[in-house]
Amino acid sequence: MVSMLDYIYEEQVTLEKIIKEFDFNLPELKDVTHCLILATGSSYNASLAAKYYMESTGDMYIDIQEPFDFLHYGKVDPKFDLVIAVSQSGKSTSTIHAVEKITQFQKIKTITLTSDSESPITKVANHMLNLNMGMEKVGFVTKGYSATVLNLMLLSLAIASQSHRMDEKVLEKEKENLCKAVYSINKIIDKTAKFFENKKAELKESNRFLAIGYGPNWGTAKEFETKFTETVRKPSQGFELEAYMHGPYLEANETHSIFFVETDSAILSRSKALRGYMESHVKRCYVISTQSAGGEDELALDLDVSEKISPLLLVIPFQYFAYQIATIQGIDLGQRIFDDFDQVLQSKI
């Protein structure tokens, strides 16, 4: 049986393939300046992680909305000239209906990102972009999350190129930077495995997990929340750095373990200040960073990567931790639970 860990180990070769085979001549991307992304769950987190790259590299504005809320309460801003609907399975009921709402009343380009070219969502959008990562049969998506982040980044490059905001030389440099990042994934997994072996006893004993990120790695912190909640099944939450300082810190106690996601940024000193303060109030503060060296509780990945690309890599340790912590706690992730949930709640077609 294929496991969540198997898919984690497939990420490097899968993402290499995605970059190599991506079609930068996708239709109707020219002159896109305002883009609405509809996504939920890990797809939402992936969109949040890719947002900064898309806006800065593609030179456009990105708005991300939950499709169910948009369907019942939302309104399309007339400035939007592209809607991207993200659903790895292609069966998300709310996302499908949200796209139908848009295409029924608005003349606007729609693209769906999915791993299944024959899924229901492909029937309601103008165009389909296959995530090109195969079908992930484990419910706790890992490879699919990373594939979504990368495809959104590549899509923004295609938009910038077709809109003549980026020349061929810059496009090739961006592709080279993404390739360089992807080539480091196996190294990241190896370093994460060694770090986990040293920390697994204390991680097993934690009763509350938190992750704090900033900039594009706010999306990484939110995906940590999703993965840990799904697998470790203990209270887990991801926060944007400054948001944590406005109230949530008041719940901190000696049973909490906090992961700080840190990149070389103007915000780094703010993260270090919060970490320094919280260390005496919680069980443990860990750091997942792009740095070349760190202390005993820092997983320093030694990555020569820009902050806007870093979410593609900094999520890997959390995926690995989620699987391993669940396993040492005796949770069988291969055993399906709430098997009738989607059928009863009609959350997927």
Secondary structure, 3 states (H helix, E strand, C coil): CCCHHHHHHCHHHHHHHHHHHCCCCCCCCCCCCEEEEECCCHHHHHHHHHHHHHHHHHCCEEEEECHHHHHHHCCCCCCCCEEEEECCCCCEHHHHHHHHHHHHHCCCEEEEEECCCCCHHHHCCCEEEECCCCCCCCCCCCHHHHHHHHHHHHHHHHHHHHCCCCCHHHHHHHHHHHHHHHCCHHHHHHHHHHHHHHHHHHHHHCCEEEEEECHHHHHHHHHHHHHHHHHCCCCEEEEEHHHHCCCHHHHCCCCEEEEEEECCCCCHHHHHHHHHHHCCCCCEEEEEECCCCCCCCEEECCCCCCCCCCHHHHCHHHHHHHHHHHHHCCCCCCCCCCCCHHHHHCCEC
